[in-house]
Amino acid sequence: MKKFELYSAEFMNKCGKPKVVMNIIEANNYAEVIQELESNAGWYTADNGAFKVAYIEEVVE
């Protein structure tokens, strides 16, 4: 399994500072990640929240 970082679009927090949400997931390849996101209308959902994914990057260890 490979690791992928999922990023949201930048937004302003309540203090007016720019913020991005990021989470790391495991999948076999980009196609698997994209298929999962497409089945959820572009949203990444987890127990701790959800965000619309704007950028995907593979983690190189």
MOPAC internal coordinates of N, CA, C and O (Angstrom, degrees):
PM7 1SCF
backbone

  N    0.0000 0     0.00 0     0.00 0    0    0    0
  C    1.4430 1     0.00 0     0.00 0    1    0    0
  C    1.5206 1   110.20 1     0.00 0    2    1    0
  O    1.2310 1   121.23 1   -38.54 1    3    2    1
  N    1.3166 1   115.24 1   141.46 1    3    2    1
  C    1.4544 1   122.24 1   175.62 1    5    3    2
  C    1.5214 1   108.95 1  -101.60 1    6    5    3
  O    1.2310 1   120.92 1   -20.37 1    7    6    5
  N    1.3188 1   115.85 1   159.63 1    7    6    5
  C    1.4646 1   120.77 1   176.90 1    9    7    6
  C    1.5285 1   108.96 1  -106.39 1   10    9    7
  O    1.2310 1   121.41 1   -38.22 1   11   10    9
  N    1.3261 1   114.91 1   141.78 1   11   10    9
  C    1.4565 1   121.90 1   178.88 1   13   11   10
  C    1.5183 1   109.49 1  -130.96 1   14   13   11
  O    1.2310 1   121.09 1   -40.51 1   15   14   13
  N    1.3276 1   115.53 1   139.49 1   15   14   13
  C    1.4565 1   120.80 1   175.32 1   17   15   14
  C    1.5248 1   107.84 1   -98.34 1   18   17   15
  O    1.2310 1   120.56 1   -50.81 1   19   18   17
  N    1.3197 1   116.54 1   129.19 1   19   18   17
  C    1.4586 1   122.54 1   177.51 1   21   19   18
  C    1.5210 1   107.75 1  -107.80 1   22   21   19
  O    1.2310 1   120.18 1   -50.54 1   23   22   21
  N    1.3301 1   117.26 1   129.46 1   23   22   21
  C    1.4597 1   122.29 1  -178.26 1   25   23   22
  C    1.5233 1   110.46 1  -119.58 1   26   25   23
  O    1.2310 1   121.07 1   -35.95 1   27   26   25
  N    1.3215 1   115.57 1   144.05 1   27   26   25
  C    1.4616 1   120.84 1   172.74 1   29   27   26
  C    1.5247 1   108.74 1   -86.37 1   30   29   27
  O    1.2310 1   120.78 1    -8.24 1   31   30   29
  N    1.3121 1   116.11 1   171.76 1   31   30   29
  C    1.4606 1   120.41 1   170.63 1   33   31   30
  C    1.5286 1   108.08 1   -71.59 1   34   33   31
  O    1.2310 1   120.58 1   -23.86 1   35   34   33
  N    1.3129 1   116.49 1   156.14 1   35   34   33
  C    1.4655 1   120.39 1   179.73 1   37   35   34
  C    1.5304 1   109.91 1   -72.11 1   38   37   35
  O    1.2310 1   121.19 1   -38.98 1   39   38   37
  N    1.3168 1   115.32 1   141.02 1   39   38   37
  C    1.4650 1   121.24 1   176.60 1   41   39   38
  C    1.5167 1   108.46 1  -143.14 1   42   41   39
  O    1.2310 1   120.41 1    -9.54 1   43   42   41
  N    1.3201 1   116.83 1   170.46 1   43   42   41
  C    1.4618 1   121.79 1  -179.42 1   45   43   42
  C    1.5205 1   109.89 1   -97.46 1   46   45   43
  O    1.2310 1   120.18 1   -47.88 1   47   46   45
  N    1.3288 1   117.27 1   132.12 1   47   46   45
  C    1.4566 1   119.90 1   176.17 1   49   47   46
  C    1.5297 1   109.44 1   -80.46 1   50   49   47
  O    1.2310 1   120.39 1     0.82 1   51   50   49
  N    1.3117 1   116.86 1  -179.18 1   51   50   49
  C    1.4692 1   119.57 1  -175.68 1   53   51   50
  C    1.5300 1   113.49 1   -66.33 1   54   53   51
  O    1.2310 1   120.29 1   163.36 1   55   54   53
  N    1.3259 1   117.06 1   -16.64 1   55   54   53
  C    1.4698 1   120.76 1   176.70 1   57   55   54
  C    1.5331 1   111.73 1   -90.92 1   58   57   55
  O    1.2310 1   120.32 1   179.32 1   59   58   57
  N    1.3375 1   116.99 1    -0.68 1   59   58   57
  C    1.4556 1   121.23 1   179.23 1   61   59   58
  C    1.5140 1   114.72 1    85.09 1   62   61   59
  O    1.2310 1   120.47 1  -167.30 1   63   62   61
  N    1.3320 1   116.70 1    12.70 1   63   62   61
  C    1.4598 1   120.49 1   179.25 1   65   63   62
  C    1.5317 1   109.78 1   -98.81 1   66   65   63
  O    1.2310 1   120.17 1   -36.15 1   67   66   65
  N    1.3480 1   117.28 1   143.85 1   67   66   65
  C    1.4681 1   119.65 1   179.64 1   69   67   66
  C    1.5287 1   111.01 1   -66.78 1   70   69   67
  O    1.2310 1   121.18 1   -35.60 1   71   70   69
  N    1.3251 1   115.34 1   144.40 1   71   70   69
  C    1.4522 1   120.75 1  -177.75 1   73   71   70
  C    1.5257 1   109.03 1  -145.44 1   74   73   71
  O    1.2310 1   120.71 1   -29.95 1   75   74   73
  N    1.3301 1   116.24 1   150.05 1   75   74   73
  C    1.4579 1   123.50 1   175.76 1   77   75   74
  C    1.5234 1   107.42 1  -133.16 1   78   77   75
  O    1.2310 1   120.41 1   -40.09 1   79   78   77
  N    1.3242 1   116.82 1   139.91 1   79   78   77
  C    1.4541 1   121.18 1   175.65 1   81   79   78
  C    1.5284 1   107.55 1   -96.67 1   82   81   79
  O    1.2310 1   119.99 1   -41.72 1   83   82   81
  N    1.3385 1   117.62 1   138.28 1   83   82   81
  C    1.4558 1   122.27 1  -179.17 1   85   83   82
  C    1.5180 1   109.04 1  -138.74 1   86   85   83
  O    1.2310 1   121.06 1   -35.80 1   87   86   85
  N    1.3337 1   115.57 1   144.20 1   87   86   85
  C    1.4570 1   121.09 1   174.48 1   89   87   86
  C    1.5180 1   108.64 1  -144.16 1   90   89   87
  O    1.2310 1   120.30 1   -30.43 1   91   90   89
  N    1.3231 1   117.04 1   149.57 1   91   90   89
  C    1.4607 1   122.23 1   178.70 1   93   91   90
  C    1.5225 1   108.85 1  -105.54 1   94   93   91
  O    1.2310 1   121.08 1   -47.59 1   95   94   93
  N    1.3421 1   115.53 1   132.41 1   95   94   93
  C    1.4647 1   121.04 1   177.70 1   97   95   94
  C    1.5194 1   108.84 1  -127.07 1   98   97   95
  O    1.2310 1   120.71 1   -13.35 1   99   98   97
  N    1.3326 1   116.24 1   166.65 1   99   98   97
  C    1.4593 1   121.70 1   175.55 1  101   99   98
  C    1.5183 1   109.31 1  -115.68 1  102  101   99
  O    1.2310 1   121.24 1   -42.11 1  103  102  101
  N    1.3368 1   115.23 1   137.89 1  103  102  101
  C    1.4603 1   122.08 1   177.85 1  105  103  102
  C    1.5255 1   107.66 1  -156.63 1  106  105  103
  O    1.2310 1   120.61 1   -13.38 1  107  106  105
  N    1.3081 1   116.43 1   166.62 1  107  106  105
  C    1.4630 1   120.49 1   179.79 1  109  107  106
  C    1.5229 1   112.80 1   -75.92 1  110  109  107
  O    1.2310 1   120.32 1   146.78 1  111  110  109
  N    1.3600 1   117.00 1   -33.22 1  111  110  109
  C    1.4606 1   120.99 1  -177.86 1  113  111  110
  C    1.5274 1   110.47 1  -163.82 1  114  113  111
  O    1.2310 1   120.91 1    -5.71 1  115  114  113
  N    1.3489 1   115.86 1   174.29 1  115  114  113
  C    1.4648 1   120.92 1   179.65 1  117  115  114
  C    1.5270 1   111.50 1   -59.13 1  118  117  115
  O    1.2310 1   120.62 1   138.95 1  119  118  117
  N    1.3268 1   116.41 1   -41.05 1  119  118  117
  C    1.4629 1   120.27 1  -177.16 1  121  119  118
  C    1.5241 1   111.55 1   -57.97 1  122  121  119
  O    1.2310 1   120.48 1   140.49 1  123  122  121
  N    1.3129 1   116.69 1   -39.51 1  123  122  121
  C    1.4640 1   121.14 1   178.47 1  125  123  122
  C    1.5318 1   111.21 1   -65.05 1  126  125  123
  O    1.2310 1   120.66 1   139.05 1  127  126  125
  N    1.3209 1   116.34 1   -40.95 1  127  126  125
  C    1.4637 1   121.02 1   178.58 1  129  127  126
  C    1.5249 1   109.87 1   -64.46 1  130  129  127
  O    1.2310 1   120.57 1   131.84 1  131  130  129
  N    1.3235 1   116.51 1   -48.16 1  131  130  129
  C    1.4582 1   121.22 1  -178.37 1  133  131  130
  C    1.5190 1   111.27 1   -63.71 1  134  133  131
  O    1.2310 1   120.17 1   139.32 1  135  134  133
  N    1.3310 1   117.28 1   -40.68 1  135  134  133
  C    1.4616 1   120.50 1   178.62 1  137  135  134
  C    1.5310 1   111.02 1   -60.87 1  138  137  135
  O    1.2310 1   120.51 1   137.55 1  139  138  137
  N    1.3144 1   116.62 1   -42.45 1  139  138  137
  C    1.4646 1   120.36 1   179.30 1  141  139  138
  C    1.5314 1   111.00 1   -64.93 1  142  141  139
  O    1.2310 1   120.51 1   137.81 1  143  142  141
  N    1.3256 1   116.63 1   -42.19 1  143  142  141
  C    1.4647 1   119.98 1   179.13 1  145  143  142
  C    1.5251 1   111.45 1   -66.88 1  146  145  143
  O    1.2310 1   120.29 1   139.06 1  147  146  145
  N    1.3295 1   117.04 1   -40.94 1  147  146  145
  C    1.4617 1   120.27 1   179.30 1  149  147  146
  C    1.5222 1   111.63 1   -63.31 1  150  149  147
  O    1.2310 1   120.38 1   145.50 1  151  150  149
  N    1.3220 1   116.89 1   -34.50 1  151  150  149
  C    1.4629 1   119.95 1   179.21 1  153  151  150
  C    1.5257 1   111.36 1   -70.43 1  154  153  151
  O    1.2310 1   120.59 1   166.73 1  155  154  153
  N    1.3317 1   116.48 1   -13.27 1  155  154  153
  C    1.4602 1   121.55 1  -179.56 1  157  155  154
  C    1.5397 1   110.76 1  -118.54 1  158  157  155
  O    1.2310 1   120.55 1  -152.09 1  159  158  157
  N    1.3405 1   116.55 1    27.91 1  159  158  157
  C    1.4706 1   123.85 1   178.25 1  161  159  158
  C    1.5273 1   113.10 1    56.11 1  162  161  159
  O    1.2310 1   120.03 1  -147.88 1  163  162  161
  N    1.3457 1   117.55 1    32.12 1  163  162  161
  C    1.4577 1   121.55 1   177.14 1  165  163  162
  C    1.5158 1   114.87 1    87.78 1  166  165  163
  O    1.2310 1   120.37 1  -178.48 1  167  166  165
  N    1.3212 1   116.91 1     1.52 1  167  166  165
  C    1.4642 1   121.32 1  -178.88 1  169  167  166
  C    1.5206 1   110.98 1   -95.00 1  170  169  167
  O    1.2310 1   120.87 1   -40.31 1  171  170  169
  N    1.3402 1   115.94 1   139.69 1  171  170  169
  C    1.4633 1   121.86 1   168.90 1  173  171  170
  C    1.5244 1   106.22 1   -98.68 1  174  173  171
  O    1.2310 1   120.30 1   -53.82 1  175  174  173
  N    1.3025 1   117.04 1   126.18 1  175  174  173
  C    1.4619 1   120.65 1   179.72 1  177  175  174
  C    1.5228 1   109.81 1  -122.19 1  178  177  175
  O    1.2310 1   121.10 1   -37.81 1  179  178  177
  N    1.3155 1   115.49 1   142.19 1  179  178  177
  C    1.4612 1   122.16 1   178.11 1  181  179  178
  C    1.5163 1   108.06 1  -147.83 1  182  181  179
  O    1.2310 1   120.61 1    -2.27 1  183  182  181
  N    1.3213 1   116.45 1   177.73 1  183  182  181
  C    1.4641 1   121.11 1   179.64 1  185  183  182
  C    1.5290 1   112.51 1   -62.67 1  186  185  183
  O    1.2310 1   120.66 1   151.01 1  187  186  185
  N    1.3276 1   116.34 1   -28.99 1  187  186  185
  C    1.4629 1   119.96 1  -175.42 1  189  187  186
  C    1.5251 1   113.86 1   -97.91 1  190  189  187
  O    1.2310 1   119.38 1  -172.81 1  191  190  189
  N    1.3242 1   118.78 1     7.19 1  191  190  189
  C    1.4616 1   120.86 1   177.21 1  193  191  190
  C    1.5162 1   112.65 1   145.21 1  194  193  191
  O    1.2310 1   121.22 1     8.17 1  195  194  193
  N    1.3276 1   115.27 1  -171.83 1  195  194  193
  C    1.4567 1   121.60 1  -179.02 1  197  195  194
  C    1.5292 1   109.07 1  -148.62 1  198  197  195
  O    1.2310 1   120.66 1   -27.95 1  199  198  197
  N    1.3392 1   116.34 1   152.05 1  199  198  197
  C    1.4555 1   121.10 1   173.92 1  201  199  198
  C    1.5149 1   109.36 1  -154.81 1  202  201  199
  O    1.2310 1   121.44 1   -25.64 1  203  202  201
  N    1.3277 1   114.85 1   154.36 1  203  202  201
  C    1.4589 1   122.18 1   177.32 1  205  203  202
  C    1.5255 1   107.46 1   -80.17 1  206  205  203
  O    1.2310 1   120.55 1   -55.11 1  207  206  205
  N    1.3241 1   116.55 1   124.89 1  207  206  205
  C    1.4619 1   121.61 1  -175.30 1  209  207  206
  C    1.5343 1   109.80 1   -80.14 1  210  209  207
  O    1.2310 1   120.90 1   -50.53 1  211  210  209
  N    1.3411 1   115.89 1   129.47 1  211  210  209
  C    1.4523 1   122.33 1   178.96 1  213  211  210
  C    1.5272 1   111.80 1  -111.26 1  214  213  211
  O    1.2310 1   120.19 1   159.04 1  215  214  213
  N    1.3445 1   117.24 1   -20.96 1  215  214  213
  C    1.4663 1   120.71 1  -174.20 1  217  215  214
  C    1.5207 1   109.18 1  -152.81 1  218  217  215
  O    1.2310 1   120.67 1   -40.89 1  219  218  217
  N    1.3330 1   116.32 1   139.11 1  219  218  217
  C    1.4716 1   122.89 1   177.55 1  221  219  218
  C    1.5188 1   107.98 1  -125.32 1  222  221  219
  O    1.2310 1   120.85 1   -46.01 1  223  222  221
  N    1.3282 1   115.98 1   133.99 1  223  222  221
  C    1.4659 1   120.14 1   178.52 1  225  223  222
  C    1.5276 1   108.72 1  -136.56 1  226  225  223
  O    1.2310 1   120.85 1   -45.50 1  227  226  225
  N    1.3367 1   115.98 1   134.50 1  227  226  225
  C    1.4602 1   120.29 1   176.76 1  229  227  226
  C    1.5201 1   109.40 1   -77.50 1  230  229  227
  O    1.2310 1   120.29 1   -43.44 1  231  230  229
  N    1.3156 1   117.05 1   136.56 1  231  230  229
  C    1.4666 1   122.62 1   178.40 1  233  231  230
  C    1.5178 1   108.07 1   -84.71 1  234  233  231
  O    1.2310 1   120.91 1   -56.42 1  235  234  233
  N    1.3284 1   115.87 1   123.58 1  235  234  233
  C    1.4679 1   121.37 1   178.15 1  237  235  234
  C    1.5200 1   107.28 1  -104.29 1  238  237  235
  O    1.2310 1   121.12 1   -62.05 1  239  238  237
  N    1.3064 1   115.47 1   117.95 1  239  238  237
  C    1.4746 1   119.88 1  -177.51 1  241  239  238
  C    1.4992 1   111.79 1  -100.46 1  242  241  239
  O    1.2310 1   120.10 1   180.00 1  243  242  241

